Amino acid sequence: MKQEIDSLNAEWHDVLKQEFEKQYFIQLINFIEEERKKKTIFPKEDNVFNAFNLTPLSKVKIVILGQDPYHGTNQAHGLAFSVNEANSIPPSLKNIFKELNTDLNCHIPHNGNLTKWSEEGVLLLNTILTVRSGEPHSHKSKGWEIFTDKIIEIINERYQNIVFILLGSPAQLKEKMLNKDKHLIIKAPHPSPLSSYRGFFGSKIFSRTNDYLKLNNIKEVNWCLENND
């Protein structure tokens, strides 16, 4: 993954270069490289840092936290909750689109590629950036959590008026890292079918985010996604 690290967006590379030299990160990269020799690992190597390359640090307005990547064939492409266009839309993302439709009257898109959100300043950040095919959480506690906590810490400390959207209990554990006096923290249940009816539907995460951005003279996000067919 050295090539992917070297070609990382310059803003992110600059603030993370010391992190890349730490022992835990070196061990993490060695572990993943060994895993790729024996197993199928998602996302593909050149997509692992997709979220950072699509959303430079200075462009981040919103952080949406996910867990680990989708573990199905060619689903994951480095953005939390997003899937490559050729795939069917996963259940959690279907529920996100239902809430988007109810909240902002956006049509429900035909595919689950959220690249447009990333390009508008939404950092779609998984706390774990790789996974074995068919084995959810298989790269848990290997070092990615330390790395992504550093990402959250950098955004929290260096910027203000960022919207952090924490969906589900694991994401909400990160709340203690955040300065609620200078950022907006939105918490809601995870959009999975098991928990979406416990308060995710009706949470209005999209309109609440845009209301906050507008209040702070920041350009709102156009959350509506196009159907390209």
Stockholm file with secondary structure:
# STOCKHOLM 1.0

chainA/1-229         MKQEIDSLNAEWHDVLKQEFEKQYFIQLINFIEEERKKKTIFPKEDNVFNAFNLTPLSKVKIVILGQDPYHGTNQAHGLAFSVNEANSIPPSLKNIFKELNTDLNCHIPHNGNLTKWSEEGVLLLNTILTVRSGEPHSHKSKGWEIFTDKIIEIINERYQNIVFILLGSPAQLKEKMLNKDKHLIIKAPHPSPLSSYRGFFGSKIFSRTNDYLKLNNIKEVNWCLENND
#=GR chainA/1-229 SS CHHHHHTSCHHHHHHHHHHHTSHHHHHHHHHHHHHHHHSCEESCGGGTTHHHHHSCGGGCCEEEEECSCCCSTTTCCSSTTCCCTTSCCCHHHHHHHHHHHHHHCCCCCSSCCCHHHHHTTEEEEESSCCEETTBTTTTTTSSHHHHHHHHHHHHHHHCSSCEEEEESHHHHGGGGGSCTTTSEEEEECCCSTTTGGGTTTTCCHHHHHHHHHHHTTCCCCCCCCCCCC
#=GC SS_cons         CHHHHHTSCHHHHHHHHHHHTSHHHHHHHHHHHHHHHHSCEESCGGGTTHHHHHSCGGGCCEEEEECSCCCSTTTCCSSTTCCCTTSCCCHHHHHHHHHHHHHHCCCCCSSCCCHHHHHTTEEEEESSCCEETTBTTTTTTSSHHHHHHHHHHHHHHHCSSCEEEEESHHHHGGGGGSCTTTSEEEEECCCSTTTGGGTTTTCCHHHHHHHHHHHTTCCCCCCCCCCCC
//
